[in-house]
Amino acid sequence: MAEKNRYGQYFTIGVIADFMVSLIKHPKDSRVLEPSCGKGVFLDKLKEHDFTDVSAYEIDPTLGASHDFIKFRSFLSVPTTERYDVVIGNPPYIRWKNIEPELKAELETCDLWNRYFNSLCDYLFIFILKSIEHLNDNGELIFICTEYWMNTTHSTTLRNYMCEHGHIEEIYHFKETPLFEKVTASFVIFRFVKSKRGESGICLYKYNKTRGLPEKEELFSGSCFDMESIPQFRKNSRWLLATEEVQRQMREFEEACVKTDTLSSDGIHRIGDFCDIGNGMVSGLDCAFQIKETGSLNADEKRSLIDVFKAKDLDAYRNRNSTKYIFIQDNVSQDGFKAKYPHFADHFAPFMERLESRYCYNRYIPYWEFVFPRNQKLFERKEPRIFVPCKERISNKNHFRFCYAPEGVYPTQDVTAVFRKKNCRESIEFLLAYLNNVRVFEWLSFNGVVKGAIVEFSEAPIASIPYRPINWMDAGEVRLHDDITREVGEYLSDGLEEHLGNINHLFNSLFNGQS
C-alpha cells in the first residue's frame, strides 16, 4: 500500500461481515463486543440482525464510524473485567517489526502480552487472547484473520491458551480468495467457544470457488463450501486443517522415519541429515546475464558461460529447458573486461543503467559480476544435484517439482538445490524419487512453510522433511533402492510415464516393509 498502514487496518466487505454475524449462536439480547470496529461494518450488520446490546472500540477516530456507543481508545487498555457473550470482528494484522512505537510501548505495559508473548509475536495474537479474556463462560469469539498463526512456532503460547480455555467449533477456510483489497494471504473465519467442555471435532468448511468473491446466497446456503470434520486441536501441537485420515497417514510417514542411530538431532531422520541444501545465486538482473547467441563468442567468453535451470524450466524429475548465463569472476579493470570479453561488453550495454542500480550488499561489484554468488562452492561440486522452485503453488496439484540436474548446472535465486552428503549412501536418483513421493507432498503441504497455497522451499523447510533411509543390512531394501534408482534413470532417459507408476509401487513396498 502506498501509505503505511499504522494500525493494521484491512476492512471487511459487507457480505463477509453479514455472514459472520449469522454464525452467532447466542440470542439477540446478548452482550456483543467489536474490539476494533474500523468503519463500523460489523456494527451495521449486528443492527440489521437485531442485536441490541453492542459495544465497540476503535483506536483510529479518523475512520468515520458513526455509532454513538463507539469508544475511541485502544482495546488493549480496556479492563478485562468487562465481559461479553460474543466478541466478533476483524482484528488488526501487524508484524512486530511494523508495530508503531506507541503501540509497542503499550504492549510493554500489558500484563497479558508480557505473560504470553514476546517480540517474535504479532499484534494479532494479543487481540485474540484478550478477546477470549473478555468472554463469559460459553461465550463465542468469531474472527476473520490470516491462518498462519495456526501452525507457526512463535504462536504456540496462543494456541495452548485457546486449548486451555475452550475449543474451536467451526472454521471457514477461504485460502487465498481476495477478501481484502491489496492483500494476498490465506484467510479463515473461526468460531471459538469459551468452555471447559471438550468437543470431539471441528467442522471445516473449505471454500470451493476457484475465483471470485462469494455471494450472499452462496455463503448462507453453504454452497460455496465443502465440509469435512477434522480432529479437535490439542496443546503443544501445530493446528493442521487436515482430516483424521490425512493426519494418520502423516503420522505413519513420520513413524517410518524414526531414527535408530545418532545421526539425527531429533527423533526422526530428516533430509537435512543426509543432504546439503542451498538457495541459488543472485545476479541482480537476470535478463542481463542471459545470452542466447553464443556462436561468435571467443574462447574466454565461452569458458565464462554456465548452464542454468530456472524455476520455470523444472518439472518433477525432468527439466524442460536450460539457459546460458554469463558468469565472470575475473579480477580485471573495466578496460580489461572490454578487451577480454568484447561480445559480453556489447551484450551488457543496453542494461547498464539497471545493472549499476542493482542492490550490491553495500559493496562495489562490477556490472559484469553476480551481486551474490551464494553457495557457489556447493554448486561447483562435480556431481549431479536436485533442483526445486523456491516457491510452489499447490492449489490444483498433488506433486512438487523436484528435478534432476546434472553436474555443472547452476540454480539462480528462484531455485533451491539439494546435494548428497558424504554420509548418504542412497543414490541421487533415489533421493529424487523420495522427494517427489506423495508422502512428502502431503507432509510438506501441512507441515512446511505454507502461505496460502504457496509452499516455500528454502534450506530449512527442505531440511525438515522426514527421511526414511535404506537399511543396508537388509538385502530386500537394498534391492528396492537399486530398482528405484534404475526406474528413475530410465524415466530421466526416455520420459515414459510407466516408470512413475513403478516408482510409486516400489516406494509403497519400502514404506510397508514389503522388501
C-alpha positions as CSV (number, residue, x, y, z in Angstrom):
1,M,0.0,0.0,0.0
2,A,1.2,3.5,-0.8
3,E,0.6,4.8,2.7
4,K,1.8,3.0,5.7
5,N,-0.9,1.1,7.5
6,R,-0.2,2.2,11.0
7,Y,-2.8,0.1,12.8
8,G,-3.0,-3.0,10.6
9,Q,-6.4,-2.0,9.1
10,Y,-7.9,-4.1,6.4
11,F,-11.6,-3.5,6.1
12,T,-14.1,-6.4,5.9
13,I,-16.5,-6.4,3.0
14,G,-20.2,-6.3,3.9
15,V,-21.2,-9.8,2.7
16,I,-18.5,-11.4,4.9
17,A,-19.4,-9.3,8.0
18,D,-23.1,-10.3,7.4
19,F,-22.2,-13.9,7.2
20,M,-20.1,-13.8,10.3
21,V,-22.9,-12.2,12.3
22,S,-25.2,-15.0,11.1
23,L,-22.8,-17.5,12.8
24,I,-23.6,-16.2,16.3
25,K,-25.5,-18.8,18.3
26,H,-26.4,-16.6,21.3
27,P,-29.8,-14.8,21.5
28,K,-30.3,-11.2,20.2
29,D,-30.2,-9.6,23.6
30,S,-26.7,-11.0,24.4
31,R,-23.8,-8.6,25.1
32,V,-21.7,-8.2,22.0
33,L,-18.3,-6.6,21.6
34,E,-16.5,-5.4,18.4
35,P,-12.9,-4.7,19.7
36,S,-11.6,-2.9,16.5
37,C,-14.6,-1.7,14.7
38,G,-12.9,0.2,11.9
39,K,-15.5,1.9,9.7
40,G,-18.3,0.0,11.5
41,V,-19.4,-2.7,9.0
42,F,-19.9,-5.3,11.8
43,L,-21.9,-2.8,13.8
44,D,-24.2,-2.2,10.9
45,K,-24.7,-5.9,10.4
46,L,-25.3,-6.5,14.1
47,K,-28.0,-3.9,14.0
48,E,-29.6,-5.5,10.9
49,H,-29.6,-8.8,12.7
50,D,-31.4,-7.2,15.7
51,F,-28.6,-7.4,18.3
52,T,-29.4,-4.7,20.8
53,D,-26.6,-4.7,23.4
54,V,-23.5,-3.8,21.4
55,S,-20.2,-2.2,22.5
56,A,-17.3,-1.2,20.3
57,Y,-13.8,0.1,20.5
58,E,-11.6,1.8,17.8
59,I,-8.1,3.2,18.1
60,D,-8.4,5.4,15.0
61,P,-11.0,8.2,15.2
62,T,-10.5,9.2,11.6
63,L,-12.3,6.3,10.1
64,G,-15.8,7.8,10.4
65,A,-17.7,5.1,12.1
66,S,-20.9,6.8,13.2
67,H,-22.4,4.7,16.0
68,D,-22.8,6.6,19.3
69,F,-21.6,3.8,21.5
70,I,-18.2,3.5,20.0
71,K,-15.3,4.3,22.4
72,F,-12.2,5.7,20.6
73,R,-9.4,4.1,22.6
74,S,-7.1,1.1,22.3
75,F,-8.8,-2.2,23.1
76,L,-5.6,-3.3,25.0
77,S,-6.4,-0.6,27.6
78,V,-9.8,-1.9,28.3
79,P,-10.1,-3.8,31.7
80,T,-10.8,-7.5,31.3
81,T,-13.5,-7.1,34.0
82,E,-15.8,-6.1,31.1
83,R,-17.4,-9.3,30.0
84,Y,-19.4,-10.2,26.9
85,D,-21.3,-13.2,25.4
86,V,-19.9,-12.6,21.9
87,V,-16.8,-10.9,20.5
88,I,-16.8,-10.5,16.8
89,G,-14.7,-8.7,14.2
90,N,-11.6,-8.4,12.2
91,P,-8.5,-7.9,14.4
92,P,-5.5,-5.8,13.2
93,Y,-2.7,-7.6,11.4
94,I,0.7,-6.1,12.2
95,R,4.1,-7.9,12.3
96,W,6.2,-7.0,15.3
97,K,8.7,-5.1,13.2
98,N,6.0,-2.9,11.8
99,I,4.3,-2.0,15.1
100,E,4.2,1.7,15.8
101,P,6.4,2.9,18.7
102,E,3.3,4.0,20.8
103,L,1.7,0.5,20.3
104,K,5.0,-1.2,21.3
105,A,5.1,1.0,24.4
106,E,1.6,0.0,25.3
107,L,2.4,-3.7,24.8
108,E,5.3,-3.4,27.2
109,T,2.9,-2.4,29.9
110,C,0.3,-5.0,29.0
111,D,0.3,-7.8,31.6
112,L,-1.3,-10.3,29.1
113,W,1.3,-9.6,26.5
114,N,4.2,-9.9,28.9
115,R,2.8,-13.2,30.3
116,Y,2.2,-14.9,27.0
117,F,4.2,-13.2,24.2
118,N,7.5,-11.7,23.1
119,S,8.9,-9.8,20.2
120,L,8.6,-12.7,17.8
121,C,4.8,-12.5,18.1
122,D,2.4,-10.4,16.1
123,Y,-0.2,-7.8,17.2
124,L,-3.0,-10.2,16.1
125,F,-2.1,-12.6,18.9
126,I,-2.9,-10.3,21.8
127,F,-6.2,-9.3,20.2
128,I,-7.3,-13.0,20.0
129,L,-6.2,-13.8,23.5
130,K,-7.6,-10.6,25.1
131,S,-10.9,-11.1,23.4
132,I,-11.2,-14.5,25.0
133,E,-10.4,-13.0,28.4
134,H,-13.4,-10.7,27.9
135,L,-15.8,-13.6,27.2
136,N,-18.3,-15.0,29.7
137,D,-18.4,-18.8,30.1
138,N,-19.7,-20.4,26.9
139,G,-19.1,-17.1,25.1
140,E,-18.3,-17.0,21.4
141,L,-15.3,-15.5,19.6
142,I,-15.9,-15.1,15.9
143,F,-12.9,-13.6,14.0
144,I,-11.7,-13.3,10.4
145,C,-7.9,-13.4,10.2
146,T,-5.0,-14.9,8.3
147,E,-4.4,-18.6,9.1
148,Y,-0.6,-18.6,9.6
149,W,-0.7,-18.4,13.4
150,M,-2.3,-21.9,13.5
151,N,0.9,-23.7,12.8
152,T,3.9,-21.4,13.4
153,T,6.2,-22.0,16.4
154,H,6.0,-18.5,17.8
155,S,2.2,-18.7,18.2
156,T,2.4,-21.9,20.3
157,T,1.5,-20.0,23.5
158,L,-1.6,-18.5,21.9
159,R,-2.8,-21.9,20.7
160,N,-2.1,-23.5,24.1
161,Y,-4.1,-20.7,25.8
162,M,-7.0,-21.3,23.5
163,C,-6.9,-25.1,24.1
164,E,-6.9,-24.4,27.9
165,H,-9.9,-22.0,27.8
166,G,-12.1,-23.6,25.2
167,H,-12.4,-25.1,21.7
168,I,-12.9,-24.1,18.1
169,E,-16.2,-25.4,16.7
170,E,-16.1,-24.1,13.1
171,I,-13.5,-22.9,10.6
172,Y,-14.3,-21.4,7.2
173,H,-11.1,-21.6,5.1
174,F,-11.0,-19.2,2.2
175,K,-7.4,-19.9,1.1
176,E,-6.2,-17.0,-1.0
177,T,-9.5,-15.6,-2.0
178,P,-9.0,-11.8,-2.2
179,L,-11.3,-10.9,0.7
180,F,-9.3,-7.8,1.4
181,E,-8.0,-5.3,-1.1
182,K,-4.3,-5.5,-1.9
183,V,-3.7,-8.4,0.4
184,T,-2.5,-11.8,-0.7
185,A,-2.9,-14.3,2.2
186,S,-4.9,-17.3,3.3
187,F,-7.8,-16.3,5.4
188,V,-10.0,-18.1,7.9
189,I,-13.2,-17.3,9.8
190,F,-13.2,-19.3,13.1
191,R,-15.8,-19.6,15.8
192,F,-14.3,-20.3,19.3
193,V,-16.3,-21.2,22.3
194,K,-15.0,-20.5,25.8
195,S,-15.9,-23.7,27.6
196,K,-14.2,-26.4,29.7
197,R,-16.3,-28.9,27.8
198,G,-14.2,-30.5,25.1
199,E,-15.5,-31.2,21.6
200,S,-14.7,-34.2,19.6
201,G,-14.2,-32.5,16.3
202,I,-14.2,-29.3,14.2
203,C,-16.4,-28.5,11.2
204,L,-14.0,-27.4,8.5
205,Y,-15.7,-25.6,5.6
206,K,-13.4,-25.2,2.6
207,Y,-14.2,-22.5,0.0
208,N,-14.7,-24.3,-3.3
209,K,-15.0,-21.4,-5.8
210,T,-11.9,-21.2,-8.0
211,R,-12.2,-17.5,-8.5
212,G,-14.3,-14.5,-7.4
213,L,-15.7,-13.4,-4.1
214,P,-18.6,-15.2,-2.5
215,E,-22.2,-14.1,-3.0
216,K,-24.5,-13.8,0.0
217,E,-26.7,-16.6,-1.2
218,E,-23.7,-18.9,-1.6
219,L,-22.4,-18.1,1.9
220,F,-25.7,-18.5,3.7
221,S,-26.7,-21.7,1.9
222,G,-23.2,-23.2,2.3
223,S,-23.0,-24.0,-1.5
224,C,-19.6,-22.3,-1.8
225,F,-18.1,-24.7,0.9
226,D,-17.1,-28.3,1.0
227,M,-17.4,-29.5,4.6
228,E,-15.3,-32.1,6.4
229,S,-14.6,-33.0,10.0
230,I,-11.1,-32.6,11.4
231,P,-9.8,-33.6,14.9
232,Q,-10.1,-31.1,17.7
233,F,-6.9,-29.1,18.2
234,R,-4.5,-30.0,21.1
235,K,-1.9,-28.2,23.2
236,N,1.8,-28.1,22.1
237,S,1.0,-29.0,18.5
238,R,0.5,-27.3,15.2
239,W,-3.1,-26.9,14.2
240,L,-3.5,-28.8,10.9
241,L,-6.5,-28.3,8.7
242,A,-6.5,-32.0,7.8
243,T,-8.8,-34.9,8.4
244,E,-8.0,-37.7,10.9
245,E,-7.2,-40.0,7.9
246,V,-4.7,-37.5,6.4
247,Q,-3.1,-36.9,9.9
248,R,-2.9,-40.6,10.4
249,Q,-1.0,-41.0,7.1
250,M,1.4,-38.3,8.1
251,R,2.0,-39.9,11.5
252,E,2.7,-43.2,9.8
253,F,5.1,-41.4,7.4
254,E,7.0,-39.9,10.4
255,E,7.0,-43.2,12.3
256,A,8.7,-44.9,9.3
257,C,11.4,-42.3,9.6
258,V,12.1,-42.7,13.3
259,K,15.9,-43.0,13.8
260,T,17.7,-46.0,15.3
261,D,21.1,-44.3,15.4
262,T,22.6,-41.0,16.4
263,L,22.7,-39.2,13.0
264,S,19.7,-37.0,13.6
265,S,19.3,-34.1,16.0
266,D,15.8,-35.2,17.0
267,G,13.8,-38.4,17.0
268,I,13.3,-38.6,13.3
269,H,15.7,-38.8,10.4
270,R,15.4,-35.7,8.3
271,I,16.5,-34.8,4.7
272,G,18.9,-32.3,6.3
273,D,20.8,-35.2,8.0
274,F,21.6,-36.7,4.6
275,C,21.7,-33.7,2.2
276,D,23.3,-30.3,1.8
277,I,20.9,-27.7,0.7
278,G,21.4,-24.2,-0.7
279,N,19.5,-21.4,-2.4
280,G,20.6,-20.3,-5.8
281,M,22.9,-17.5,-6.8
282,V,21.7,-13.9,-7.2
283,S,22.6,-12.0,-10.4
284,G,20.7,-8.8,-9.5
285,L,19.3,-8.6,-13.0
286,D,18.7,-12.0,-14.6
287,C,17.8,-10.7,-18.1
288,A,21.1,-9.0,-18.5
289,F,23.1,-12.2,-17.8
290,Q,21.1,-14.5,-20.0
291,I,22.6,-15.0,-23.5
292,K,21.2,-16.9,-26.5
293,E,23.6,-16.4,-29.3
294,T,27.0,-18.0,-28.4
295,G,28.5,-18.9,-31.8
296,S,30.5,-15.7,-32.2
297,L,32.0,-15.7,-28.6
298,N,35.7,-16.0,-28.1
299,A,37.4,-18.8,-26.1
300,D,37.4,-16.7,-22.8
301,E,33.8,-15.9,-23.2
302,K,32.7,-19.5,-23.8
303,R,34.6,-20.5,-20.7
304,S,32.6,-17.9,-18.8
305,L,29.2,-19.4,-19.6
306,I,27.2,-21.6,-17.2
307,D,24.1,-23.6,-17.7
308,V,21.2,-22.6,-15.5
309,F,17.8,-24.2,-14.7
310,K,15.3,-21.6,-13.8
311,A,12.2,-22.4,-11.8
312,K,10.0,-22.2,-14.9
313,D,12.3,-24.9,-16.5
314,L,11.6,-27.5,-13.8
315,D,9.1,-30.4,-13.8
316,A,9.0,-33.4,-11.5
317,Y,12.2,-35.4,-12.3
318,R,13.0,-33.7,-15.6
319,N,13.7,-30.2,-16.9
320,R,12.0,-28.6,-19.8
321,N,14.8,-26.2,-20.8
322,S,18.1,-24.6,-19.7
323,T,19.5,-21.1,-20.1
324,K,23.1,-19.9,-20.7
325,Y,24.2,-17.3,-18.2
326,I,27.3,-15.1,-18.2
327,F,29.2,-15.8,-15.1
328,I,32.5,-14.0,-14.7
329,Q,34.8,-13.9,-11.7
330,D,37.8,-12.3,-13.2
331,N,39.7,-9.6,-11.4
332,V,40.0,-7.2,-14.4
333,S,39.5,-3.5,-14.9
334,Q,36.7,-2.1,-16.9
335,D,39.0,-1.6,-19.9
336,G,40.4,-5.1,-19.3
337,F,36.9,-6.6,-19.3
338,K,36.0,-4.9,-22.6
339,A,39.3,-6.2,-24.2
340,K,38.9,-9.8,-22.9
341,Y,35.1,-10.1,-23.3
342,P,34.2,-7.8,-26.2
343,H,30.9,-9.6,-27.1
344,F,29.8,-9.6,-23.4
345,A,30.6,-5.8,-23.2
346,D,28.3,-5.2,-26.2
347,H,25.6,-7.6,-24.6
348,F,25.6,-5.7,-21.3
349,A,25.4,-2.2,-23.0
350,P,21.6,-1.9,-23.1
351,F,21.3,-2.9,-19.4
352,M,24.0,-0.6,-18.0
353,E,21.7,1.8,-16.1
354,R,19.8,-1.1,-14.5
355,L,23.0,-3.0,-13.7
356,E,24.6,-0.1,-12.0
357,S,21.5,0.5,-9.9
358,R,21.4,-3.1,-8.6
359,Y,21.4,-3.7,-4.8
360,C,25.0,-4.7,-4.2
361,Y,25.0,-5.6,-0.5
362,N,26.8,-2.4,0.5
363,R,30.0,-3.1,-1.6
364,Y,31.2,-2.3,-5.1
365,I,30.5,-5.0,-7.6
366,P,31.4,-4.6,-11.3
367,Y,28.4,-4.6,-13.5
368,W,29.5,-7.9,-15.2
369,E,29.5,-9.9,-12.0
370,F,26.7,-11.5,-10.0
371,V,25.9,-9.4,-6.9
372,F,25.7,-12.5,-4.7
373,P,27.1,-15.9,-5.9
374,R,25.5,-17.6,-3.0
375,N,26.5,-21.2,-2.3
376,Q,28.9,-21.2,-5.3
377,K,31.2,-23.7,-3.8
378,L,28.3,-26.1,-3.3
379,F,27.2,-25.7,-6.9
380,E,30.7,-26.4,-8.2
381,R,30.7,-29.9,-6.8
382,K,31.4,-32.4,-9.5
383,E,28.2,-34.4,-9.0
384,P,24.6,-34.3,-10.0
385,R,22.1,-32.4,-7.9
386,I,18.3,-31.9,-7.4
387,F,16.6,-28.6,-8.0
388,V,13.2,-27.4,-6.8
389,P,11.5,-24.0,-7.2
390,C,11.8,-21.8,-4.1
391,K,8.1,-21.4,-4.1
392,E,5.4,-23.7,-5.5
393,R,1.7,-23.0,-5.8
394,I,-0.2,-26.3,-5.0
395,S,-3.8,-25.2,-5.5
396,N,-4.5,-27.8,-8.1
397,K,-1.5,-30.1,-7.7
398,N,-0.7,-33.3,-6.0
399,H,3.1,-33.2,-6.6
400,F,6.1,-30.9,-6.3
401,R,8.8,-30.3,-8.9
402,F,12.0,-31.8,-7.6
403,C,14.1,-32.0,-10.7
404,Y,17.3,-33.8,-11.6
405,A,20.2,-31.6,-12.7
406,P,23.5,-32.9,-14.0
407,E,26.9,-31.8,-12.8
408,G,27.8,-28.3,-13.9
409,V,24.3,-26.9,-13.9
410,Y,23.6,-23.9,-11.6
411,P,20.5,-22.5,-9.9
412,T,19.6,-18.8,-9.6
413,Q,17.7,-17.3,-6.8
414,D,14.3,-18.8,-7.7
415,V,15.6,-22.3,-7.3
416,T,17.0,-24.3,-4.3
417,A,19.5,-27.1,-4.8
418,V,19.9,-30.4,-2.9
419,F,23.1,-32.5,-2.8
420,R,24.0,-35.8,-1.2
421,K,26.1,-35.5,2.0
422,K,29.1,-37.8,2.3
423,N,27.3,-40.0,4.8
424,C,24.4,-40.6,2.4
425,R,24.6,-44.0,0.7
426,E,21.4,-43.6,-1.3
427,S,21.7,-42.5,-4.9
428,I,20.8,-39.1,-6.1
429,E,18.1,-40.9,-8.2
430,F,16.6,-42.4,-5.1
431,L,16.6,-39.1,-3.3
432,L,14.9,-37.5,-6.3
433,A,12.1,-40.1,-6.2
434,Y,11.8,-39.8,-2.5
435,L,11.3,-36.0,-2.6
436,N,8.7,-36.4,-5.4
437,N,6.8,-39.1,-3.4
438,V,3.2,-38.3,-2.5
439,R,4.1,-38.8,1.2
440,V,6.5,-35.9,1.1
441,F,3.9,-33.8,-0.8
442,E,1.2,-34.4,1.9
443,W,3.6,-33.8,4.8
444,L,5.0,-30.5,3.4
445,S,1.6,-29.3,2.4
446,F,0.6,-29.2,6.1
447,N,3.9,-29.0,7.9
448,G,6.1,-27.0,5.7
449,V,6.3,-23.2,5.3
450,V,3.0,-22.7,3.7
451,K,1.4,-19.3,3.0
452,G,-2.0,-19.6,1.4
453,A,-1.5,-22.1,-1.4
454,I,2.3,-21.4,-1.7
455,V,4.8,-23.8,-0.3
456,E,8.3,-22.4,0.3
457,F,11.4,-24.4,-0.4
458,S,14.4,-22.7,1.3
459,E,17.0,-24.6,3.2
460,A,15.2,-25.1,6.5
461,P,11.8,-26.4,5.1
462,I,13.6,-28.9,2.9
463,A,15.9,-30.0,5.7
464,S,13.0,-30.7,8.0
465,I,11.4,-33.3,5.7
466,P,11.3,-36.7,7.4
467,Y,13.6,-39.2,5.7
468,R,13.3,-43.0,5.6
469,P,16.9,-44.2,4.9
470,I,17.7,-47.6,3.4
471,N,18.6,-50.4,5.9
472,W,21.8,-51.5,4.1
473,M,21.9,-54.7,6.1
474,D,18.5,-55.8,4.6
475,A,19.0,-57.3,1.1
476,G,15.4,-56.7,0.2
477,E,15.7,-53.0,1.0
478,V,18.9,-52.7,-1.0
479,R,17.1,-54.4,-3.9
480,L,14.3,-51.8,-3.7
481,H,16.8,-49.0,-3.6
482,D,18.5,-50.3,-6.7
483,D,15.2,-50.9,-8.5
484,I,14.0,-47.3,-7.7
485,T,17.4,-45.9,-8.9
486,R,17.1,-47.9,-12.2
487,E,13.5,-46.8,-12.8
488,V,14.4,-43.1,-12.2
489,G,17.3,-43.3,-14.5
490,E,15.2,-44.8,-17.2
491,Y,12.5,-42.2,-16.8
492,L,15.1,-39.4,-17.0
493,S,16.3,-41.0,-20.2
494,D,13.0,-41.9,-22.0
495,G,10.3,-40.0,-20.2
496,L,7.8,-42.9,-20.3
497,E,5.1,-42.5,-17.6
498,E,5.1,-46.2,-16.8
499,H,8.3,-45.7,-14.8
500,L,6.5,-43.3,-12.4
501,G,3.9,-46.0,-11.6
502,N,6.7,-48.5,-10.9
503,I,8.5,-46.0,-8.7
504,N,5.4,-45.4,-6.6
505,H,4.8,-49.1,-6.3
506,L,8.4,-49.7,-5.1
507,F,8.1,-46.9,-2.5
508,N,4.8,-48.4,-1.2
509,S,6.7,-51.6,-0.7
510,L,9.5,-49.9,1.1
511,F,7.2,-48.0,3.5
512,N,5.0,-51.0,4.0
513,G,8.0,-53.2,4.8
514,Q,7.5,-55.5,1.8
515,S,11.0,-55.8,0.7
